[in-house]
């Protein structure tokens, strides 16, 4: 199945949660926090403006982004978990 977001929504594949702390302590599954960083899998066409035109998206597929905590909707498609959120919920793009 293919997932295609609408308007200014974005589909993100979350990065894996950290297994260890920086001090080397191994974290159990219950202590792991969900990461706020992920890779964009798909973007919508952009927000529809009052003029009838579409606003250009400022992010693109394969960008690695940081997004707000507790934002978006988690969905499962073909056994894979994704987060769908709006473009405005993205805090920044990770540049390498």
N, CA, C and O of each residue as an XYZ file, in Angstrom:
384
protein
N       0.835     -1.173      0.000
C       0.000      0.000      0.000
C       0.884      1.243      0.000
O       1.952      1.261      0.613
N       0.429      2.268     -0.689
C       1.169      3.516     -0.764
C       0.389      4.581      0.000
O      -0.838      4.630     -0.084
N       1.084      5.423      0.737
C       0.470      6.459      1.550
C       0.781      7.815      0.941
O       1.947      8.184      0.801
N      -0.267      8.566      0.577
C      -0.091      9.875     -0.053
C      -0.770     10.930      0.817
O      -1.997     10.938      0.917
N      -0.001     11.822      1.449
C      -0.594     12.850      2.303
C      -1.277     13.949      1.494
O      -0.940     14.180      0.332
N      -2.234     14.618      2.118
C      -2.973     15.696      1.471
C      -2.503     17.048      1.974
O      -1.934     17.151      3.061
N      -2.739     18.075      1.189
C      -2.430     19.469      1.520
C      -1.013     19.630      2.071
O      -0.051     19.228      1.416
N      -0.866     20.218      3.277
C       0.466     20.488      3.818
C       0.895     19.429      4.825
O       1.669     19.717      5.738
N       0.402     18.218      4.666
C       0.768     17.135      5.579
C       1.998     16.390      5.059
O       2.291     16.376      3.864
N       2.706     15.770      6.013
C       3.959     15.092      5.713
C       3.958     13.745      6.412
O       3.507     13.637      7.552
N       4.462     12.711      5.735
C       4.603     11.380      6.331
C       6.070     11.202      6.710
O       6.966     11.385      5.887
N       6.299     10.838      7.987
C       7.661     10.703      8.509
C       7.863      9.308      9.080
O       6.994      8.776      9.769
N       9.008      8.726      8.789
C       9.447      7.467      9.403
C      10.359      7.867     10.556
O      11.435      8.425     10.339
N       9.920      7.577     11.800
C      10.696      7.953     12.971
C      12.026      7.216     13.018
O      12.134      6.068     12.588
N      13.032      7.895     13.546
C      14.312      7.246     13.807
C      14.131      6.297     14.984
O      13.184      6.439     15.758
N      15.023      5.342     15.121
C      14.951      4.399     16.233
C      15.287      5.094     17.541
O      16.099      6.019     17.577
N      14.652      4.637     18.616
C      14.917      5.188     19.950
C      16.316      4.781     20.390
O      16.823      3.731     19.995
N      16.925      5.614     21.204
C      18.268      5.338     21.704
C      18.261      4.108     22.606
O      17.398      3.971     23.473
N      19.223      3.218     22.399
C      19.357      2.004     23.203
C      20.130      2.257     24.488
O      19.904      1.596     25.501
N      21.065      3.243     24.436
C      21.923      3.540     25.582
C      21.953      5.033     25.831
O      21.726      5.834     24.924
N      22.235      5.399     27.075
C      22.461      6.803     27.398
C      23.887      7.154     26.990
O      24.666      6.273     26.628
N      24.226      8.428     27.046
C      25.590      8.835     26.695
C      26.604      8.281     27.683
O      27.782      8.148     27.351
N      26.158      7.955     28.902
C      27.038      7.365     29.911
C      27.204      5.870     29.756
O      27.991      5.260     30.481
N      26.466      5.249     28.805
C      26.610      3.828     28.536
C      25.584      2.945     29.221
O      25.698      1.721     29.157
N      24.583      3.527     29.876
C      23.552      2.730     30.543
C      22.551      2.250     29.501
O      22.021      3.050     28.730
N      22.292      0.948     29.477
C      21.334      0.372     28.533
C      19.918      0.630     29.048
O      19.604      0.332     30.201
N      19.073      1.185     28.186
C      17.711      1.540     28.568
C      16.734      0.401     28.265
O      16.796     -0.181     27.181
N      15.829      0.068     29.202
C      14.778     -0.898     28.897
C      13.732     -0.240     27.993
O      13.677      0.986     27.896
N      12.907     -1.053     27.335
C      11.906     -0.527     26.408
C      10.978      0.494     27.060
O      10.561      1.449     26.405
N      10.651      0.310     28.325
C       9.728      1.219     29.006
C      10.337      2.590     29.268
O       9.597      3.555     29.458
N      11.648      2.705     29.283
C      12.319      3.977     29.572
C      12.702      4.747     28.314
O      13.109      5.906     28.396
N      12.576      4.116     27.159
C      12.974      4.775     25.917
C      11.952      5.842     25.534
O      10.745      5.605     25.576
N      12.447      7.009     25.165
C      11.586      8.079     24.682
C      11.490      7.997     23.172
O      12.449      7.633     22.492
N      10.314      8.341     22.654
C      10.162      8.359     21.204
C      10.987      9.507     20.655
O      10.945     10.615     21.190
N      11.735      9.253     19.594
C      12.575     10.314     19.030
C      11.729     11.390     18.354
O      10.617     11.125     17.900
N      12.257     12.580     18.297
C      11.606     13.689     17.624
C      12.288     13.974     16.298
O      12.202     15.083     15.771
N      12.952     12.987     15.774
C      13.674     13.147     14.520
C      13.270     11.999     13.597
O      13.052     10.873     14.044
N      13.174     12.299     12.314
C      12.785     11.265     11.373
C      13.060     11.684      9.942
O      13.479     12.808      9.665
N      12.811     10.744      9.044
C      13.054     10.959      7.613
C      11.716     11.108      6.911
O      10.792     10.332      7.156
N      11.610     12.097      6.042
C      10.372     12.331      5.299
C      10.226     11.270      4.218
O      11.112     11.080      3.385
N       9.093     10.585      4.247
C       8.791      9.546      3.270
C       7.971     10.116      2.113
O       8.174      9.742      0.958
N       7.035     11.032      2.435
C       6.188     11.634      1.404
C       5.673     12.983      1.888
O       5.506     13.197      3.089
N       5.420     13.895      0.945
C       4.835     15.194      1.269
C       3.604     15.416      0.409
O       3.487     14.885     -0.696
N       2.691     16.212      0.944
C       1.523     16.594      0.169
C       1.887     17.692     -0.820
O       3.038     18.128     -0.871
N       0.912     18.142     -1.608
C       1.196     19.168     -2.620
C       1.384     20.570     -2.055
O       1.873     21.449     -2.765
N       1.012     20.804     -0.806
C       1.127     22.129     -0.192
C      -0.238     22.643      0.211
O      -1.267     22.171     -0.273
N      -0.233     23.614      1.101
C      -1.478     24.178      1.625
C      -2.201     24.977      0.543
O      -1.578     25.735     -0.200
N      -3.510     24.801      0.463
C      -4.323     25.540     -0.495
C      -4.603     26.927      0.076
O      -5.183     27.056      1.153
N      -4.192     27.953     -0.644
C      -4.375     29.333     -0.204
C      -5.750     29.850     -0.605
O      -6.426     29.237     -1.431
N      -6.167     30.971     -0.029
C      -7.470     31.568     -0.348
C      -7.577     31.947     -1.823
O      -8.675     31.986     -2.379
N      -6.448     32.222     -2.448
C      -6.437     32.602     -3.864
C      -6.646     31.407     -4.790
O      -6.827     31.578     -5.995
N      -6.621     30.187     -4.224
C      -6.792     28.984     -5.035
C      -5.477     28.356     -5.449
O      -5.466     27.268     -6.025
N      -4.369     29.023     -5.165
C      -3.052     28.481     -5.489
C      -2.532     27.667     -4.316
O      -3.035     27.784     -3.198
N      -1.533     26.850     -4.570
C      -0.915     26.029     -3.528
C       0.381     26.673     -3.051
O       1.181     27.157     -3.851
N       0.573     26.672     -1.739
C       1.812     27.160     -1.149
C       2.885     26.083     -1.326
O       2.629     24.909     -1.055
N       4.057     26.461     -1.769
C       5.144     25.503     -1.997
C       5.648     24.939     -0.665
O       5.826     25.686      0.297
N       5.878     23.625     -0.609
C       6.404     22.988      0.602
C       7.879     23.363      0.760
O       8.621     23.435     -0.220
N       8.295     23.602      2.014
C       9.687     23.987      2.270
C      10.567     22.779      2.578
O      11.774     22.931      2.764
N       9.985     21.585      2.636
C      10.745     20.353      2.839
C      10.426     19.397      1.707
O       9.436     19.561      0.994
N      11.290     18.383      1.551
C      11.076     17.424      0.459
C      11.345     16.004      0.944
O      11.852     15.793      2.046
N      11.001     15.050      0.113
C      11.220     13.643      0.424
C      12.699     13.404      0.733
O      13.576     14.000      0.109
N      12.963     12.527      1.699
C      14.305     12.128      2.157
C      15.000     13.149      3.045
O      16.117     12.893      3.494
N      14.375     14.314      3.319
C      14.943     15.249      4.288
C      14.842     14.623      5.674
O      13.863     13.942      5.981
N      15.849     14.851      6.507
C      15.797     14.420      7.900
C      15.397     15.645      8.714
O      16.051     16.686      8.649
N      14.316     15.514      9.482
C      13.753     16.667     10.171
C      13.569     16.405     11.665
O      13.496     15.261     12.113
N      13.495     17.502     12.418
C      13.152     17.461     13.829
C      11.772     18.077     13.943
O      11.515     19.143     13.383
N      10.882     17.412     14.665
C       9.516     17.910     14.790
C       9.117     17.988     16.252
O       9.759     17.393     17.118
N       8.048     18.731     16.518
C       7.580     18.958     17.873
C       7.154     17.643     18.531
O       6.646     16.738     17.869
N       7.368     17.558     19.835
C       6.986     16.378     20.615
C       5.466     16.319     20.721
O       4.843     17.379     20.654
N       4.857     15.231     20.872
C       3.410     15.073     21.045
C       2.594     15.671     19.898
O       1.445     16.060     20.111
N       3.136     15.752     18.727
C       2.427     16.293     17.576
C       2.276     15.192     16.533
O       3.122     14.302     16.443
N       1.223     15.246     15.760
C       1.025     14.318     14.665
C       0.216     13.103     15.061
O      -0.112     12.901     16.230
N      -0.094     12.313     14.075
C      -0.853     11.083     14.260
C      -0.008      9.898     13.846
O       0.559      9.876     12.754
N       0.073      8.913     14.724
C       0.836      7.710     14.405
C      -0.074      6.735     13.674
O      -1.196      6.474     14.107
N       0.419      6.200     12.559
C      -0.329      5.222     11.771
C       0.584      4.047     11.442
O       1.809      4.175     11.439
N      -0.028      2.909     11.168
C       0.726      1.723     10.764
C       0.236      1.285      9.392
O      -0.958      1.071      9.185
N       1.173      1.153      8.457
C       0.861      0.740      7.094
C       1.795     -0.395      6.727
O       3.015     -0.230      6.746
N       1.235     -1.541      6.393
C       2.018     -2.723      6.008
C       3.072     -3.079      7.053
O       4.190     -3.462      6.708
N       2.716     -2.952      8.328
C       3.622     -3.319      9.407
C       4.653     -2.264      9.766
O       5.426     -2.461     10.704
N       4.686     -1.156      9.051
C       5.623     -0.060      9.325
C       4.873      1.066     10.024
O       3.738      1.378      9.666
N       5.516      1.681     11.031
C       4.902      2.788     11.746
C       5.395      4.122     11.192
O       6.587      4.311     10.953
N       4.453      5.042     10.993
C       4.752      6.367     10.475
C       4.054      7.413     11.335
O       3.138      7.098     12.095
N       4.499      8.664     11.204
C       3.853      9.799     11.839
C       3.417     10.740     10.724
O       4.205     11.070      9.837
N       2.150     11.173     10.772
C       1.656     12.156      9.810
C       1.436     13.455     10.558
O       0.728     13.492     11.565
N       2.050     14.532     10.056
C       1.907     15.828     10.704
C       1.886     16.933      9.665
O       2.133     16.696      8.482
N       1.593     18.123     10.113
C       1.568     19.284      9.206
C       2.972     19.878      9.065
O       3.828     19.713      9.934
N       3.176     20.557      7.968
C       4.482     21.177      7.715
C       4.848     22.152      8.830
O       6.024     22.270      9.171
N       3.885     22.842      9.398
C       4.156     23.828     10.450
C       4.621     23.192     11.754
O       5.144     23.892     12.621
N       4.442     21.869     11.913
C       4.902     21.162     13.114
C       6.375     20.790     13.046
O       6.938     20.311     14.030
N       7.005     21.004     11.898
C       8.428     20.702     11.744
C       9.238     21.885     12.274
O       9.005     23.035     11.900
N      10.187     21.578     13.146
C      10.994     22.619     13.773
C      12.231     22.959     12.970
O      12.692     24.100     13.002
N      12.785     21.978     12.241
C      13.987     22.234     11.467
C      14.405     21.034     10.647
O      13.948     19.913     10.872
N      15.282     21.288      9.691
C      15.837     20.244      8.835
C      17.272     19.982      9.282
O      18.044     20.918      9.490
N      17.626     18.709      9.429
C      18.975     18.327      9.828
C      19.854     18.323      8.581
O      19.572     17.601      7.624
N      20.901     19.115      8.589
C      21.817     19.172      7.449
C      23.118     18.498      7.841
O      23.657     18.746      8.920
N      23.618     17.648      6.963
C      24.858     16.913      7.228
C      25.950     17.328      6.305
O      27.062     16.807      6.392
